[in-house]
Amino acid sequence: MSIKVISRLFTFVCGLILFLAGASLVNAQVSNTQATQDRTPTTRSVPSGSKMKFQGVVIERNADTFTIRDRTRTDYQVLITDNTSIKTNGGFLRGGKKYPVTDILRGLIVEVEGRGDAQGQIVADKIRFNESDMRAAITSDTRVTPVEENQKKIAGQMDELYAIAQEARQQVAAVNERVSSLDDYDVQETVAVTFRVNSAVLSPEAKRQLDDLAPKALAAKGYMIEISGHTDSTGSEAKNMRLSRERAESVVEYLTINHKIPARRFITPMGYGKSDAVADNSTPAGRAQNRRVEVKILVNRGLSGSASTTPAKP
């Protein structure tokens, strides 16, 4: 199917949805209330310890939970933990591509496997989805949200129309090269904490800088934290690589223990040794600037709806 035909189909479906939304408001007083109630989704509580595996669409997203709706219009509450494996289907040796927890978007079709807890939620062990469904979810979240708000006011045939619109969005996303990837993040905040010679111990000033940064991260929606350690040019290559990693890990440990930032929010901390200097290593002042750890708060564009064009450093 050509892009032109798909676009026409998508436009037609969206137009039909808007038309029916207006018609629904005009005829609201004569609608069949009982029929509407019969189609209202139900939320099911999962027995504690019960093993579950099912597929559905993410309809609501919170910090560490999301709501999924299956084909029978039954909703389940899913809890994500540090042990949840989030990957795409397929890939090299069928290993799939790993995604952070922040990339679970409303509108994404997922397969969840896990067990019930005492609150009736499903504690997810595995979450799997197709790459094409991820791109479709981005398109849905950024372009069709206003239309979906109108859909909530329409009973009856709206479920069928939504399924058609979802299929059209997926086809558009599959052929539209301009759709942004969820690997795109905006840098919201950056801080560089420095260290003494041959030390990976945080100074009082470094701790103060991290204390100021942590609340900004915790207040952000869909955030990750990138940590990169560096050294000056003195010492051997092996020593500098080890020291830069130790400095990066000391920052992660401080933010995790003292500010309760979940470990899953950190991109794997890296040590870069003496590479990527920011100042002249031939002077004491320059070397002091190079003995640093750079901490960046990255906010996912798919969740934040940010229009910024400043990408995260690869």
N, C-alpha and C positions, 0 to 999 in steps of 0.2 A: 504494500500500500504506500503511495507517495506521500511526501510531507504535506503537499497541498490538500490532498483528500483527507488526511488525518486532521489537519487544522480546521477544515470545513466541518468535519464531524464534531470536533471539540466545540467549535463555535455554536453549532446547532444545538448540542446538548445543553450548553450553558444558557443559551437563549430560552430553551424550553423550560429549564429549571426556573429561571427568573419569571417567565410568563405564569407558570403554575403557582409560584409564590404569591404573585399579585392576585391571582384568581382565588387562592386559598383565603387570603385576608378578606376579600369581598364576600365570600360565601361562608365565612366562619360560623355564622349564627345557625346555618342549616346543615352543618357537618354532622356526621354520625359519630358521637362521642364514644360510644361503646366500641366501634370498630377501631378507633384510634387507640383506645386503651388496650385492646387485644394485641396491638403491634408494639406496645411499649417494651423496650428491652428490659431484661431482668438481670440482676447481679447475683451470681451464684457463689456461695461460700464453699471452699474446698476443705474436706475433712483433713484434720491434722495427720501428717504422715502419708497421705494418699499420693501415689505417683501419677502424674498427669503429663500428657503430651498432646498438643492440639495446635491448630493454625487459626489465625484471625488477623484483624486490622487494629492497629493502635488508635484509639479514639480519644485518649486523654493522657497527658504526660506531666509527671511531677518530678521532684528531685531524684528520688531513688525508687519510685514506683511508676507504673503506667497501667492503664486499663485497656484490655483487649476484648474485642467482640468477635465471636465466631459466626459461622453461617446460620446458626439457629437463633441469632440475635440475643445470645447469652453473653453477659459481660463477666470478666474475671479480673481481679486485682493481682498484678504481678510485681513481686519485690526483687530488685537487683542487688546483689551483694558483691564483695570483692572477689568471690570465687566464681561468679557467673562468667561463662565463656560466651562472648559475642562475636560471631563471625558470619561471613557470607557463605553461601553454598558453593561447592565446587572449588575451583582454583587449582594450583599446582599440587599434584598428588592428593587432590580432594581435601587439602588442608584448609582452604578458605582464607579470606583476609580478615584480620582482627580489627574491631572497631571499639572505641571507648564508649562508656555508658551514655555519654551525652549525645551520641548519634542516633539514639532511638527516637524517631520523630513521629508525630501524629500523622496518620495516613499510611504508615509503613506496614506492609503485610509480613508477618513474622510467624515462625514456628517456635513454640516455647515448650521446654521440657523441664520438669521440676517436681517438687513435693509441697503439699499443703503445710501451713504452719498454724499456730494456735489462734491467729487472728482471721483465719479463713483465706489468707492470701496464698498465692503460689510462689514459693521461693525458687527462682529460676536457676537451674544448673546450666542450661544451654539455651541460647537464643540464636536462631538462624534465619537468614533472609537472602533474597536475590539482589544482586547489584542493580539490576534494572528497576526493581521495586524501590530501592533507596533513592534513585534519581527521580522516580515518579513522586515519591513522598516530598522531596524538595520542591518540585513544581507545584504540587498540591498546596503545600504550606505557604508558599510565597505568592501564588497567583490566584488561588481559588478559594481562599479562606472567606472573603466576603460572600461569595455565592453559597458556601456551605452553611453560613449563618442563616440565610433565607431558607435553606432546605429543612432546618429544624422545625419550621412552621407548617410544613406540608405533610399531610398524612397519605396513606395509601401507596400510590405509585412512586413516591419519592425514593423508596429503597431501590426499586428497579432502575430508576434514572441515575441514582448515585453510582450503581454498579457500572452502568454504561459510561458515565463521565470518568470514573476511575480507570476503566480500560482505555479510554481515549487519551487520558493524561499519561498513562504508561507508554503508549505508542508514541506520543509527542516527545516524551522525555528520552526515549530510546534513540530518536533520530535528531534530536536538537543538541548540537555540539556546544551551544552556549550555556547550557545548564551547569551551574557551579557544583563542584564536588564538595562533599562533606569534609574533605581533607583541608578545606580552606578555613583558616582561623584569622581573626583580627587580634593584634597585640593591644591589649587594653592598658597594661601597666608594666614597666620594666624597672628593676633596681639591681645595682651591682654592689655586693658586699665584699670587702677586701680582707686579706689575711696577713698575718706576720710571716716573716721568712721561715720556710720549712715547717709551717703550722697549718693544721686543718681545724683549729679550735676557733669558734666564733667569738669575736670580741664583743664587749658591751654595746658598742656602736652598731655592729652588724646585727645583733639581736634586736636593737631598737628599730633598725630599718625593716627587719622581717616582721616585727610586731605591727608596724604601720601598714605593711603590705597585706598581711593575712586577712584582715576584715574586708578589704577590697575584693579579694578572691572569693571569700565566702558569700559576699553579697551579689556576685555575678551569676548570670544565668548561663548554664552550659559551658563552664570554664574548665580548662586544663592548665597545668603549671609546667613550664619547661625550665629545667635546671641544667646549666653548663658550667663546669669548673675549668679554671685556667691557672697557669703559673707564669713566672718570669722566665728569662732565658738561662738563668744559672742552674747548674746541676745537670745530671745525665738525662737522656731522653726517657729511660725507663722510670727513673725516680720522679720526673715531672708528670708523667702519665699517671702514676700511682697517686701522687699527691693531689693532682687535679680531681681525680675520682673521689678521693677521701673528702675533699672540700665540698664537692657537690652533694655527697651523701650526708655530710653533717648538716647542710641546709635542709634537706628533705627530712631528716630525723627531727630537727628543731620544729619545723612547721607541723609535722605529724603529731608529735607528742605534746607540744605546748599550745597548738591552735586547733587540734583535732581535725585537720584536713585529711580526708580519706586517702589512703594510699593509691586508690584507683584514679585519683585526679592528677597524679604526677605522670608525665611522660618520662620514660626511663632516663634517669640522670646520666649525663655523659661527662667524661673528663677529656679535655683536648690538649693537655700538656702546655707547652710554650707556644703553640700555634695560635693564630688569631689574636695577636697582641693589639692593644688599643693605644699604647704609648711607647715611647722610645726606651728600649731595654738598656741603653748605654748610660742612663742616669738613674740615681736612686729613686727619684720621684716617679719616673716612668715605670720602673720595676714594681714599685708599690701599687700603681694602678693596674698592672697586669696580674698581680696576685689576687684574683677575684673569682667570684661565682656570680653569674648573671641569672637572674630570676625573672621570668616573663609570665604574666597572666594572659592566657589565650582564650578568647571567647568564640565559640562556634557560631558561624553566621547562620546556619540552618535553624538554630534555636533562638538566637538573639534577634534575628531580623535586621542585623546591622547592615548599613549601606556603606561602611567604610571600605576603602580599597587598599588598606595597609595589610599585606599578607604576613603570616608568620614566617620567620626565617627557617629554611629547610633544615 
